[in-house]
Amino acid sequence: MYPQFKNTTRGIIAVMVVSLVAQPFAAFAATDLTDVPLVVQSSVKPNVLFTLDNSGSMVWGSITGTDATREYTSGSKNTRAYYSPTFNQLYYNPAITYLPGVQYNSGATTTNYTSSMGNSPINNARIDPYPTTGGETDTVDLTQLCYATSTPPSLPRYNASSFALGSSCAASSNKTNSTAYALYAFYYVWKGSGTEDGTSGQNSDSNYTRVEIMSTTPTYAKAATRTDCGTGTTCTYAQEIQNFANWFSYYRTRIQTAKTSLGLAFSVLDSKSRVGFSTINDNNSNNNTSATNFVPLADFGSSQKQTWYSKVYAISPSGGTPLIPALDRAGRYYRTGTMPGASTTARTTTVPLSCTPNYTILSTDGYWNGSASASVGNQDTTVPTLPDNVYLDPDTKAPINDPIAGVPLVAGQKFPAPFYDGNSASNSLADVAMYYWITDLTGSSSKQVAPNKFDPANWQHMVTYTIGLGASGTLSSVPTGSATWPTPQADSATAIDDLWHAALNGHGQYFNTKDPAKLQTALASILNDIVNRTGAAASVAVSNPNVKSGDNTAFASSFNSGSWYGDLQAFSIDLTTGLLQDTPLWSAQALLDKQATSSRYIASFNGSSGVPFTKTGLSATQLSRLNSPSSPPGPSDSTAVIAYLRGDRTGEGNGSNSAQPYRTRTHVLGDIVNSEPIYVPAPRSSYTDSGYSAFKGGAAANRAKIVYQGANDGMLHAFDAGTGSELWAYVPGRLFDTNLSTSYTSTSALVGLTQQSLFQHRFYVDGTPIATDVDLSNTVAHQPTPPAANWATVLTGGLAKGGRGYYALNVTDPTATSDATVASKVMWEFPNASTAAAVAKNIGYTYGSPLNVKTKAAGWVTLVTSGYNNGSDTGGDGAGHLFVLDTATGNLIKDLSTGVGTSSAPSGLAKISAFLVNPGVDDTADYVYGGDLLGNVWRFDLSDASTANWNVKRLATLVDSSGNPQPVTGTPELGVVKNKRMVFVGTGQYLGASDIPGTGANANASQAQSFYGLLDDQSSNPTITPLRTQLVQQTATMSGTNINVTSNPLDLTAKKGWVLNFATTPVGERAYTSPVLFQGVLAFTTNIPSSDPCSPGGSSNLYFLNYANGGSIPNLSSRYIGNVLASRVQPEGLPNGAIKILVRTSDGKTKVYDVAVPSSTTPTRIMWREVITN
């Protein structure tokens, strides 16, 4: 077996699967199963204030990098450089796809309050699609030609700032001896030597090629970045003139570019964000004293969007560029709740939470100026005493580096680069940004703002992002070491350096954008940083629990809840400390983004066999279920949907282009939530079975090391553990059977991944697989005398909330060269086309990992459970079922039913552990244990040589002190205490929103939970009843960050085990992550879910118990982890003999804890099997 974190005791192996973010149980009803990670359901809404430069230069039609103080007029606009996109980067660029703007439309869907304004009509193009009072309302026929006897005709054709119709090349009735030219639709391509500088000396035909966009030229060269011209290498005239028309109407000037880009970028936000708007001046002077353009922060729903878009589109630029007071006003607004000078003094209709993050996005097209300033002083010379010491690890007391500076900020010391200004300048833009970052804006003792990758501050503060539209500063890179920033001066290039410095001081980002595409990318990047939240739920995997040089890699997954993408990263483990290195060895996300779609190998299952995941490979029924439910893009688009799911991104759009009807992905790799990475190297077991040693020493000994990772993009991915490259992927066939929704029962849930307006997050391949070396000849069909051994490495997995079924793949040879070779690895799925309907309907959502074990009666089998909601949802009986399958074929051998549960109140049997005879040497199982949502712990007896005699018995029904059943959702751990078998299991569930204490919670949400050590006397009637009077009681109480656990002695001749009762304050502590037993220590995490948005997800604790009595261990205290949720624990042994515990937390971090080995045990190596001396 290849269990990354499976640690066992004498003759025990346990499947340990974390379900950190899962689902809830209401008595006598179907279980509430969430479709999103619960940790993000109550996320706080960020404040986002966009401050727009509305100075007079925003009406200019050029961005050259040299025109911050005046529009490019060298030689006026008569120079060809003005019409060359390589010099004037605002002019039409055939390499850019110009998307139409969006308009507010309250009649659109409830999740998207904007709709496309549509392509600009080529014969009737609006000069300004955002007309202001007294603004331009005329239109232009962009197909118009003119005729001239000279080549080329004289320029200009139009003035970008104040468009003037007509030219010196007006249409002529006498076309004899004349040449036709495009009157408006043309551009120049630089072909001269040296650098294009726009001077009149370069203004000649010898330096430029003029490109006419007119109907007599049928095709135009297509840049790779164009997305509106199909898959060919050229664009048609219709496509090119349409693209030009969109540029003309929506992007021709700086303000048009800004309005269009803002409209597109903010259209993806909804009421989960609070958005406001302001400008840098009031159009009457250099200082915004009346704040006439101000829109207060509010939830970005229907009403706020109407107000916000109306205000943005009505801006008419004029005046100067007073950036410093504008940023200061934003900070004062966040600090006081009132925008200085605004007529509307109310910040919002609701009071912001203490954990609300505050962001200001400041954009400008030039150098700041103006007489007004700020009075914050010099803020970036010496580090002050910060509101909280976020640069010291609370657990290890080790220093934490600032994510921008790369070193900690230490009070009283000089600011490190790139914060330190070095010039003693005061009241600069950078000073303002730093002031509102280091200052606690509320003065509250509460430090609840969540840090992010750029910003470690946890107090109420303002983060500053800045965007420069074209103008360049004096620096090409940020100062490092002893280098410093230049002294900022108004109306000079140093003001752009100050803009850059301000973003860094404010722990945001700076973007210098010189064309519409870069501006839109910058805005998307900023908003992604703001609204997307990175989290983690699954435990890490390690290449070897016994860390050693050359075999010291950890694999950690994560998810982003804004755009719903994920990542799997590899990290080196420090051989001395056990800590993960900061810089990953590789990122599967980044590598998959770069991988060509044509080089990906993907397969699926058609109900009877593996098939390529292609149009020709899938069945007709599967293809029909991949058609989109509405038109466009459906109803016959399954081929395009398959291409999308395989990673093709040409069809991704935002709704403004019918040729791009599918959801835009930030990354190809989908979010990874509950599925743990599984590391599979060469065979590691020590089986004494026939043929295994030859298998272990044969070709498999040199096979590639693979990390298998389920993701919510519908695939199980096989990544090369050394490089991170995807070798192949598998789309479980059961996903085709999951409906998109109750309204679209003929459409697969897989189509949901492609939907723009209908997209809602859901789980797909969210279960954790397991890999085992199995003799496929020693199965039920070949008993009692199996033929020659046929060893293989078999990977089996479930889908969790993704679906109702399991899959099995032969990964003995993990390589693939085609879709067909991946298809050949598919062994079976359960249920399948041959599964009896009476069996299939009793299979619910498969949250448990399968077990591949050997039995006396049937040889190698795969054990799977009925899971959650196998009652009225499926037509099943709701009882708990253990299905025993032939590992080679997936055929059902035995259905062992607990008989408990009904169709209206399913029992929910999900996760199991098997007691093995001699794990790693002889994986024969005799008993299998599992718990259900009704508090029952079951023992399935597979010890008999005849399957007819296999049976199931109840070991116990776990109840609280009032006699109410305590649900079991975690995997039991198994052990031996004084030669007696013990089952260790925690109670509590976290499966859906109703499991969170508060409004709408079920009874289990606030129920007192426990952790048990239960004796199995191996009798024919093992039930422990009455329960609590036969158990030694232990209690846990909090003392600061430590947890004090009693240590009452246990005599197994008088009692049947022990129980640890968790503290009832705070309410809701529960143990649903899988425990681990090693070195006599029973280690596990508990989580305390919370509905408080300022405590996202909740908090967590780490327990170290004496497995023999459930009590405390000397010199090894249980403890509080933090205001995060925690995965299950992963132990690691270091070369120096130290033992560490790794815990992955919901903020995407991996915590490492020391473990002192109890003196009462004889230490051995931490392995997938170990012996503990009693």
C-alpha positions, 0 to 999 in steps of 0.5 A, spaced: 500 500 500 502 507 498 499 511 504 502 517 505 500 518 512 497 511 514 501 509 520 499 503 523 500 499 530 501 491 531 497 488 525 493 494 523 492 499 517 487 504 517 485 508 511 485 516 513 482 521 509 480 528 511 474 531 509 475 538 512 470 541 508 464 537 507 457 536 509 451 536 515 446 531 518 439 533 520 436 527 524 430 523 520 432 527 514 437 526 508 444 529 510 446 536 508 452 536 503 455 542 501 457 544 494 462 549 496 468 549 501 464 551 508 470 555 510 469 560 505 461 560 505 461 566 511 467 570 507 467 577 509 466 582 503 472 586 501 471 594 501 474 596 494 474 603 492 476 605 485 479 612 484 479 614 477 484 619 474 479 624 471 484 630 469 484 633 462 489 629 459 484 623 459 481 625 453 488 624 449 488 619 444 495 617 445 500 613 450 507 613 448 511 613 455 513 620 453 507 624 453 505 624 461 504 632 461 502 633 454 498 629 448 503 627 443 504 632 438 511 632 435 509 634 428 502 634 430 498 628 429 501 628 422 506 623 423 505 616 421 507 614 428 501 617 431 497 611 427 503 606 429 501 601 435 508 600 437 509 607 438 502 610 440 500 604 444 493 606 444 492 606 437 489 600 433 493 594 434 491 588 430 494 583 435 489 585 440 481 583 440 477 589 442 471 587 446 465 591 446 463 595 453 458 592 458 452 596 460 448 596 466 442 591 465 437 590 471 433 585 466 439 580 466 441 574 470 441 575 478 448 573 478 450 578 472 447 585 472 451 587 466 450 585 459 454 587 452 453 593 449 454 589 443 459 590 437 460 597 434 456 598 427 462 599 422 457 603 418 455 607 424 460 607 429 459 611 435 464 616 436 463 616 444 458 610 446 458 613 453 455 620 452 456 625 457 452 632 458 453 636 451 458 630 449 459 627 442 453 623 439 455 623 432 457 616 428 462 615 423 462 610 417 468 606 418 468 603 411 468 610 408 474 610 402 477 616 399 481 617 393 487 621 392 492 621 386 498 622 391 501 616 395 499 616 401 494 621 402 496 627 407 494 626 415 491 626 419 484 623 418 481 625 425 483 628 431 483 623 437 481 628 442 476 632 439 474 628 433 473 632 426 469 629 420 472 629 413 479 630 411 483 632 405 482 626 402 474 626 401 470 622 396 471 624 389 466 623 384 472 622 379 476 616 381 480 616 374 488 616 376 486 616 383 488 610 388 482 608 394 484 609 401 481 607 407 479 614 410 479 612 417 480 604 418 488 604 417 494 603 421 502 604 420 507 598 421 514 601 423 519 598 418 525 603 419 532 602 423 533 603 430 528 606 435 521 608 433 521 615 436 515 619 433 519 625 430 518 628 424 524 626 421 522 618 421 515 620 418 516 617 411 514 611 407 521 608 407 520 607 415 512 605 415 508 600 411 500 603 411 495 597 412 488 599 409 482 595 412 477 595 406 473 590 403 478 589 397 483 586 402 479 579 404 484 577 409 489 580 414 495 576 418 492 574 425 496 574 431 496 569 436 493 573 441 487 574 437 481 570 439 475 573 434 478 570 428 477 562 429 483 557 429 486 559 422 492 564 421 488 569 418 482 574 419 477 576 414 475 583 412 469 582 416 473 580 422 478 586 422 473 591 420 469 589 426 475 589 431 477 596 428 470 599 429 470 596 437 477 599 438 474 606 435 468 606 439 470 603 446 478 604 446 480 610 442 481 615 447 484 614 454 478 615 458 474 611 453 479 605 454 478 606 462 471 606 462 470 600 457 476 596 461 473 598 468 466 596 466 468 589 463 473 588 469 467 590 475 462 586 471 464 580 474 463 582 481 457 581 485 454 583 492 459 579 495 464 585 494 462 592 497 464 597 491 465 604 491 467 610 486 471 616 486 475 621 482 481 625 483 478 632 482 471 635 481 472 637 474 473 644 476 479 645 480 486 641 482 482 639 488 476 635 489 473 639 494 465 637 493 467 630 491 461 630 486 463 624 483 463 620 489 459 613 490 459 610 497 461 603 498 455 598 498 454 591 496 455 591 489 448 588 487 443 591 483 442 598 486 449 599 487 451 597 480 446 601 477 449 607 481 456 605 480 456 604 472 452 611 471 457 615 475 463 612 471 460 612 464 458 620 466 465 622 467 467 628 463 475 629 464 478 636 465 483 639 470 489 637 474 492 630 477 492 631 484 493 624 486 496 625 493 490 628 496 485 623 492 489 617 496 489 621 502 481 622 502 481 614 501 484 613 507 480 618 511 474 615 508 476 608 511 478 611 517 472 615 519 467 613 514 466 619 511 469 622 504 471 629 505 467 634 501 462 629 499 455 631 500 453 623 501 456 622 508 454 615 510 459 610 508 454 604 507 447 602 510 451 597 514 457 597 519 463 594 516 466 588 520 472 588 524 475 583 519 473 587 513 479 588 508 480 595 505 482 596 498 483 602 494 485 602 486 488 609 484 489 610 476 492 615 473 495 617 466 500 622 468 504 625 473 501 628 479 501 635 481 496 640 484 497 645 490 493 641 495 497 635 499 497 631 505 499 632 512 502 625 514 509 626 514 515 622 512 512 614 513 517 610 510 524 611 514 523 608 520 519 602 522 514 604 527 511 600 533 506 596 529 499 594 531 501 587 532 507 583 531 505 579 525 513 578 523 513 573 529 511 566 528 506 565 534 508 557 534 515 557 533 517 564 535 521 564 529 521 571 524 517 571 519 519 575 512 515 581 509 512 578 503 514 584 499 521 586 502 523 579 504 525 580 511 521 582 517 519 589 519 523 591 526 520 596 530 525 602 531 530 600 525 530 602 518 525 600 513 528 595 508 528 596 501 523 597 497 519 601 502 525 605 505 525 612 501 532 614 503 530 622 501 527 624 507 521 626 503 514 628 506 507 627 504 509 623 498 504 619 495 508 613 498 508 616 505 500 616 504 500 609 502 504 607 508 501 611 513 494 608 512 497 601 511 501 601 518 495 605 522 490 601 525 484 605 522 479 603 527 484 603 533 480 596 535 484 591 539 481 586 534 486 583 529 482 579 525 483 582 517 486 576 514 493 576 511 494 575 503 500 573 499 502 580 499 500 583 505 501 580 512 497 586 516 491 583 520 489 590 523 484 594 520 488 598 514 488 600 507 491 596 501 493 601 495 494 598 488 496 603 483 495 603 475 499 608 471 496 609 464 502 609 459 507 614 463 514 612 465 518 613 471 526 614 472 526 607 474 526 600 471 526 596 477 525 597 484 530 599 489 534 593 492 539 593 498 542 600 499 539 603 493 533 608 494 527 612 491 528 618 487 525 624 491 518 625 488 517 632 484 510 634 481 510 634 474 516 629 473 518 622 471 519 621 479 512 622 480 511 615 476 516 612 481 512 615 487 506 611 484 510 605 484 513 606 491 506 607 493 503 601 491 509 597 494 508 601 501 501 599 501 502 592 500 498 592 493 501 592 486 503 597 481 501 596 474 504 600 468 499 599 462 500 602 455 494 599 451 487 596 453 489 589 453 494 590 459 489 595 462 484 589 462 489 584 465 491 589 470 484 590 473 483 583 472 489 581 476 487 586 482 480 584 483 483 577 483 487 578 488 482 582 492 476 577 491 479 570 490 481 567 497 486 561 497 485 556 502 486 548 503 483 543 506 486 536 504 492 534 508 499 534 505 502 528 502 510 526 503 514 522 499 517 518 505 514 519 512 521 517 514 525 523 511 532 522 509 536 526 504 533 525 497 527 523 499 524 529 503 518 532 499 512 534 501 506 535 496 500 540 498 494 542 494 490 548 495 484 552 492 482 559 490 475 560 492 474 566 487 475 564 480 475 556 483 482 554 480 487 550 484 494 548 485 498 542 487 505 544 489 512 540 491 516 543 497 523 540 500 522 538 507 528 541 511 532 535 514 533 538 521 527 542 522 522 538 518 519 545 515 517 546 508 521 550 504 518 557 502 519 556 495 516 550 491 520 545 487 514 546 482 507 548 481 502 543 477 498 549 476 503 553 472 505 547 468 499 545 466 497 552 463 503 551 459 502 544 457 499 544 450 492 541 449 494 536 444 499 533 448 494 532 454 492 524 454 485 523 457 480 517 458 474 516 461 469 510 462 463 508 458 459 504 462 463 497 461 470 499 459 475 505 458 475 510 452 478 516 450 475 522 452 474 524 445 468 525 441 469 518 437 471 515 444 465 517 448 458 513 447 452 517 444 449 517 450 455 521 454 456 525 448 448 528 448 449 529 456 455 534 454 451 538 450 450 545 453 442 546 455 441 553 452 443 556 445 448 559 444 452 555 445 448 549 445 444 545 444 449 541 439 456 543 442 459 537 445 465 537 441 466 544 444 465 542 451 470 536 450 475 541 448 474 546 453 474 540 459 481 538 455 484 545 456 482 548 450 481 556 452 479 559 445 472 558 447 473 562 453 469 569 454 465 574 458 459 574 454 460 579 449 463 575 444 458 569 441 464 565 438 467 565 446 461 562 449 464 558 455 466 560 462 473 564 463 478 560 467 484 563 470 487 557 470 486 550 467 487 546 473 481 546 477 480 547 485 482 542 489 479 541 496 478 535 500 482 530 495 489 529 498 495 528 493 497 520 493 504 519 492 506 512 488 513 510 487 516 504 486 513 498 490 515 498 497 511 492 501 514 486 503 509 481 501 511 474 502 506 472 497 508 468 491 511 472 485 511 479 489 519 479 490 519 478 482 514 484 481 517 488 486 524 487 483 522 488 476 520 493 471 516 497 477 522 498 481 524 503 476 517 506 474 516 514 475 514 516 481 507 519 481 502 524 485 495 522 483 490 528 485 483 529 484 480 536 482 474 539 481 475 540 474 472 533 473 479 529 473 484 525 477 490 528 474 497 524 474 503 528 475 510 527 475 512 527 482 519 530 480 517 535 475 510 536 476 508 535 469 501 532 468 502 525 464 495 523 464 488 524 467 482 520 468 474 523 467 470 518 472 464 515 468 460 516 474 460 524 473 456 523 466 450 521 470 450 526 475 445 532 473 447 539 471 441 541 476 434 539 477 432 543 471 437 540 466 436 533 468 439 531 461 445 534 461 451 532 465 454 536 471 461 536 467 457 542 462 457 546 469 464 547 468 463 551 462 457 555 463 458 563 464 452 565 467 450 559 470 456 557 473 456 554 480 461 551 484 460 544 485 465 538 487 467 533 482 473 528 483 473 530 491 475 524 494 482 521 496 484 515 492 488 509 495 494 505 491 495 498 493 499 492 490 494 487 488 495 480 485 490 480 480 490 472 479 488 471 487 481 473 486 474 470 488 474 467 481 480 463 482 479 460 489 481 456 492 487 455 488 489 461 484 494 461 478 500 464 477 501 471 480 499 477 476 501 483 481 499 490 479 499 496 482 491 498 483 489 505 484 481 506 487 477 512 489 471 515 490 468 522 488 465 524 495 460 530 493 462 529 486 458 523 484 455 516 487 460 511 485 468 508 485 473 507 480 479 503 479 485 504 475 491 499 473 497 504 474 503 499 474 506 503 469 504 510 470 506 512 463 502 514 457 503 516 450 496 517 448 488 517 450 488 510 448 493 508 453 490 512 458 484 508 457 487 501 457 489 503 465 481 503 466 479 497 470 472 498 472 467 503 475 462 501 481 456 501 479 456 500 472 452 498 466 452 491 469 450 492 476 443 490 479 439 496 480 437 494 487 444 494 488 446 501 485 440 505 488 443 503 495 450 507 493 450 514 495 455 520 495 462 516 496 466 520 501 470 514 503 476 511 500 476 504 498 480 499 501 484 494 497 485 488 502 486 480 502 481 475 505 481 468 506 475 466 502 475 471 496 483 473 495 484 480 494 477 484 494 476 492 494 471 494 500 467 500 499 461 503 502 454 506 501 456 513 503 451 519 504 444 520 502 443 513 499 435 513 501 430 517 497 434 521 493 436 514 489 430 510 491 435 506 496 433 503 503 438 508 507 441 503 510 449 502 511 452 497 506 459 495 505 460 492 498 465 487 497 468 487 490 472 483 486 479 487 485 480 485 478 473 486 475 469 490 480 464 485 480 460 485 487 462 479 491 458 480 498 453 486 500 453 487 508 448 491 510 447 494 517 440 494 517 440 501 520 437 507 516 431 508 512 430 511 506 427 518 509 433 518 514 439 514 511 445 512 516 451 515 512 456 509 512 462 512 509 469 511 512 472 504 514 478 501 516 481 494 516 485 490 521 490 486 517 494 480 519 501 482 518 500 489 514 506 490 509 507 482 509 500 479 509 495 484 508 489 479 509 483 482 513 479 479 518 475 485 521 473 492 518 470 498 522 466 504 520 461 509 523 455 512 521 451 518 522 447 515 527 453 514 532 453 507 530 460 503 530 460 497 526 464 491 525 464 487 519 467 480 520 470 477 513 475 472 517 471 466 515 473 462 509 466 462 506 463 469 504 456 466 506 459 466 514 461 474 513 457 478 518 456 485 521 455 487 528 454 493 532 460 495 536 457 501 540 452 506 539 456 513 541 452 518 545 453 524 549 451 525 556 444 526 555 444 519 551 443 523 544 447 519 538 453 523 536 455 522 528 461 519 526 464 522 519 471 520 520 475 514 519 477 510 525 484 508 527 485 501 530 490 499 535 492 494 540 492 495 548 495 490 552 494 485 547 486 487 546 484 490 540 481 497 540 478 502 535 479 509 536 474 514 533 471 521 534 464 524 533 462 530 530 460 532 523 462 538 518 458 536 511 454 542 510 451 549 512 447 546 517 452 543 521 455 550 523 452 553 529 447 559 528 441 560 525 439 554 521 443 549 524 441 542 526 441 539 532 448 536 531 451 543 530 452 545 538 452 538 540 457 536 545 462 531 542 467 526 544 473 521 542 473 514 544 477 508 545 473 502 544 475 495 546 473 489 541 473 483 545 472 479 538 466 475 541 460 474 537 456 479 541 461 485 542 456 491 543 458 495 548 452 497 552 450 501 556 456 505 553 458 511 558 458 507 564 463 502 561 468 507 559 473 511 563 471 518 562 477 523 560 475 531 560 479 537 556 479 544 558 482 550 555 488 554 559 491 559 554 493 556 548 494 549 551 489 544 552 489 540 559 487 533 559 485 528 565 489 522 565 484 517 569 487 510 569 484 504 565 483 497 567 481 493 561 478 487 565 473 492 568 472 497 563 471 497 555 475 503 553 475 510 554 472 517 552 474 524 552 469 529 552 471 535 549 470 542 552 463 545 551 466 552 550 466 554 545 460 551 542 461 546 537 468 542 537 468 536 533 473 530 531 471 529 524 478 528 521 482 522 521 486 520 527 493 517 527 497 512 532 504 512 532 509 511 537 504 510 543 501 517 541 494 518 538 494 524 534 488 528 531 485 535 530 478 537 532 475 543 529 470 548 531 466 551 526 463 558 526 458 562 522 462 569 524 465 572 518 471 574 522 472 567 524 472 564 517 471 557 518 472 557 525 478 555 529 482 548 531 485 544 536 491 539 536 490 533 541 496 528 543 493 522 547 496 516 550 492 511 546 492 506 552 487 510 556 485 517 552 489 521 557 494 526 557 502 525 555 507 528 560 511 533 556 506 533 550 501 538 551 495 538 546 494 545 544 490 550 540 492 551 533 489 558 531 483 561 528 483 556 522 480 549 520 485 544 520 486 537 516 488 531 519 495 530 522 501 527 518 507 525 522 514 525 519 521 522 522 527 526 521 534 523 520 536 526 527 531 522 531 526 528 532 518 526 530 514 532 527 507 533 526 504 536 519 498 540 519 495 543 513 490 549 515 485 552 511 489 559 510 493 554 505 499 554 510 502 548 513 504 548 521 509 543 524 509 541 531 514 537 535 512 531 538 516 528 544 516 520 544 513 518 551 518 514 555 513 508 556 514 506 549 520 503 545 521 508 539 521 505 532 521 508 525 515 512 523 513 507 517 506 505 514 507 499 519 510 499 526 510 495 532 509 499 539 511 495 545 505 495 550 
